[in-house]
Structures are given as structure tokens and as C-alpha cells.
Amino acid sequence: MALEYFFTIGIVLCANIILAIGFNIAAGYTGMLNLGQVALFGVGAYTTAILATNSVNPVIGAIVGVATAALAGLLLSLPTARLKQDYFAIATLAFVILMLSLARNWTGLTRGVFGIPKVPPLMSGLLETFLLGTVLVVITFLLAWRLVSSKTGKVFEAIRDDEIAAQSLGYDTFKYKMMVMGISGAIAGVAGVYYVHFLRFVDPSFFALPEVIFAVAILIIGGLGSLLGSVLGASVVVIAYETIKYLPLPLEVLGAFRIILFGLIVLLVLLLRPKGIAGRIDL
């Protein structure tokens, strides 16, 4: 029983680390606070769930789910990538709300608030699912590290620090922003596909505002511009989230208390350690 609990927490942690890495590539390395990252996670989850529950091979459904999330990221960049920081964040948050509305109301495809149950697993047991998640984390981390360490990664950082200067050097910043949105979308899709095949269920709560807060808390606590920060931030937040469950509070209070507590933790980090645990730039 203890091992099953450990593996379950590990699986949740793996999904959040992958999601955080994609989020950090956009926000930490390119300066694009893509709050729609959670929606891209949901797009990948819903796509693979719909396909897998309609007799499509789960592996093929998973690949299509990742590709669909990447395409959604690219499409989201078309109307938003030219927006400045605050406006970009607001526009991508609107995308989350749009996807939440679609998930709730397009009942013929998503079953609305009832969600999609009985999604077939990718692996046969918790141990195998945890090991798959660990492999996906390592692969995602190494590929992301190689990307941000490359010339392309340096262009991302130049856009973050001074987009006008990057343009003056001849870089098509819009093209690079589209690239970032596609890459971070694909990574979010990997996390969504992996998580939904573990959970075996998806519903509109994947697009809920608390999930956005959860992702932002991971980013801020871990630190911007640091892949290691993504791992550490996800670890701190997931463990804290799990620990809160054991507080002697009524269930109707616990959900709100979690959001309040994470808000306070983020505020303390901003005040006491503006770069987060392992960040390279100030928040």
C-alpha cells in the first residue's frame, strides 16, 4: 500500500515536472508568460482520451495528442505573440477560459461536465507508469537543456531581455516566439497525455483556474530561466499539496485553503527570494 502511494505521488510529480519545463522555456527563457500552458496540457489530455476511447491504439492516440497540443500552441501564438508581456499573459489566460467553455459545452465530443471515463492505460501497473514518467522527465529535461544551451536558446534569452535589440540584430522574433509556443505546447501535451492515461479520466477541471495557479506557483517557487528550478519547484509544490490533505480541516474548507496557502507561499518567495529556489532572473 505504501509503495502504491509512493508511485502515485511520483507519477503526479513526473507530470508536473514535464509541464513546468515547457512552461519555463516560454516564460523563463523567452519572457512569454503563457498561462495557456495548462490549456495545452488539457488539449493533449482530451485528444488522446477521445481517440483512445474510440478504439484508436493508445500509443497512436498519445502521439496525436502531443502533436495536437503543439499545433494548438502554434495557433495560439498567431494572435498573441506580438502582444507585450502583460497583454500576452491575459490573452493566453483567455485561451484557458475558452477551452474550459468548449470542454463543458461541446458535449457531443467531450461529454461536458461528465468527462471521459475508462481511458485505457499506457502501462499495465503503477510501477511501470512511474518508470515511464521518469524516462519522460529525463528525456524532456535533456532535450530542453540542449535547446536552451544552443544558439536558438540564446536567441530566446535575447528576446526575453530586449526584443527590440534582438530584432536589430536581424532575428525574426515572431518566428522564434512561434517556435517557443509550439515546443512548450508539445511538452505540455506530453504531460497531459501521460497524466490522463494514468488517471484514466478527463473532465473540464483540467482547464480550471486553480490548475493555472498551481502551475504559476511551481514556476515562481522553482525560479525562472532554470530547468533545475522546474524540477525543484514541482517537487516542493506537489509535496506541499499532498501534505495539506492531512490537515484537520473540513473538506469544504480544504480546497480554498490550498489556494490561499499557495498564494502566501508565492508571496513569500517574491518578497524573500525574488529569483525562486534556482532561478537565474528576478521575477
ChimeraX attribute file (.defattr): number of C-alpha atoms within 10 A of each C-alpha:
attribute: neighborCount
match mode: 1-to-1
recipient: residues
	/A:1	6
	/A:2	7
	/A:3	10
	/A:4	12
	/A:5	11
	/A:6	13
	/A:7	19
	/A:8	18
	/A:9	15
	/A:10	22
	/A:11	24
	/A:12	20
	/A:13	24
	/A:14	28
	/A:15	26
	/A:16	26
	/A:17	31
	/A:18	29
	/A:19	31
	/A:20	31
	/A:21	29
	/A:22	30
	/A:23	32
	/A:24	29
	/A:25	31
	/A:26	28
	/A:27	22
	/A:28	28
	/A:29	26
	/A:30	26
	/A:31	23
	/A:32	27
	/A:33	22
	/A:34	31
	/A:35	25
	/A:36	28
	/A:37	32
	/A:38	31
	/A:39	32
	/A:40	36
	/A:41	31
	/A:42	31
	/A:43	28
	/A:44	33
	/A:45	31
	/A:46	29
	/A:47	23
	/A:48	31
	/A:49	30
	/A:50	19
	/A:51	18
	/A:52	21
	/A:53	16
	/A:54	12
	/A:55	10
	/A:56	14
	/A:57	14
	/A:58	21
	/A:59	14
	/A:60	12
	/A:61	23
	/A:62	27
	/A:63	17
	/A:64	18
	/A:65	29
	/A:66	28
	/A:67	20
	/A:68	23
	/A:69	33
	/A:70	28
	/A:71	18
	/A:72	20
	/A:73	28
	/A:74	22
	/A:75	14
	/A:76	21
	/A:77	23
	/A:78	14
	/A:79	12
	/A:80	20
	/A:81	24
	/A:82	14
	/A:83	14
	/A:84	11
	/A:85	17
	/A:86	10
	/A:87	14
	/A:88	21
	/A:89	19
	/A:90	17
	/A:91	20
	/A:92	24
	/A:93	20
	/A:94	15
	/A:95	21
	/A:96	24
	/A:97	17
	/A:98	14
	/A:99	20
	/A:100	21
	/A:101	14
	/A:102	15
	/A:103	25
	/A:104	19
	/A:105	15
	/A:106	12
	/A:107	13
	/A:108	7
	/A:109	14
	/A:110	21
	/A:111	17
	/A:112	18
	/A:113	15
	/A:114	13
	/A:115	18
	/A:116	19
	/A:117	16
	/A:118	13
	/A:119	21
	/A:120	20
	/A:121	18
	/A:122	19
	/A:123	14
	/A:124	10
	/A:125	12
	/A:126	18
	/A:127	17
	/A:128	13
	/A:129	22
	/A:130	23
	/A:131	16
	/A:132	16
	/A:133	25
	/A:134	19
	/A:135	13
	/A:136	19
	/A:137	23
	/A:138	13
	/A:139	13
	/A:140	19
	/A:141	20
	/A:142	12
	/A:143	12
	/A:144	21
	/A:145	17
	/A:146	13
	/A:147	15
	/A:148	20
	/A:149	11
	/A:150	12
	/A:151	11
	/A:152	14
	/A:153	20
	/A:154	15
	/A:155	20
	/A:156	27
	/A:157	20
	/A:158	20
	/A:159	24
	/A:160	18
	/A:161	15
	/A:162	11
	/A:163	20
	/A:164	12
	/A:165	12
	/A:166	18
	/A:167	14
	/A:168	9
	/A:169	9
	/A:170	8
	/A:171	16
	/A:172	14
	/A:173	19
	/A:174	16
	/A:175	13
	/A:176	18
	/A:177	23
	/A:178	20
	/A:179	19
	/A:180	27
	/A:181	33
	/A:182	25
	/A:183	22
	/A:184	31
	/A:185	35
	/A:186	29
	/A:187	29
	/A:188	34
	/A:189	38
	/A:190	30
	/A:191	30
	/A:192	34
	/A:193	31
	/A:194	29
	/A:195	26
	/A:196	27
	/A:197	23
	/A:198	24
	/A:199	16
	/A:200	16
	/A:201	18
	/A:202	26
	/A:203	22
	/A:204	22
	/A:205	15
	/A:206	24
	/A:207	25
	/A:208	17
	/A:209	16
	/A:210	15
	/A:211	15
	/A:212	19
	/A:213	17
	/A:214	20
	/A:215	22
	/A:216	24
	/A:217	24
	/A:218	31
	/A:219	31
	/A:220	28
	/A:221	30
	/A:222	29
	/A:223	30
	/A:224	31
	/A:225	27
	/A:226	25
	/A:227	26
	/A:228	19
	/A:229	27
	/A:230	32
	/A:231	25
	/A:232	22
	/A:233	26
	/A:234	29
	/A:235	20
	/A:236	16
	/A:237	22
	/A:238	20
	/A:239	13
	/A:240	14
	/A:241	16
	/A:242	11
	/A:243	10
	/A:244	15
	/A:245	13
	/A:246	9
	/A:247	8
	/A:248	8
	/A:249	12
	/A:250	8
	/A:251	10
	/A:252	8
	/A:253	9
	/A:254	16
	/A:255	14
	/A:256	11
	/A:257	14
	/A:258	18
	/A:259	17
	/A:260	12
	/A:261	14
	/A:262	20
	/A:263	16
	/A:264	12
	/A:265	16
	/A:266	22
	/A:267	16
	/A:268	13
	/A:269	20
	/A:270	16
	/A:271	11
	/A:272	10
	/A:273	18
	/A:274	20
	/A:275	22
	/A:276	26
	/A:277	21
	/A:278	21
	/A:279	23
	/A:280	16
	/A:281	15
	/A:282	14
	/A:283	17
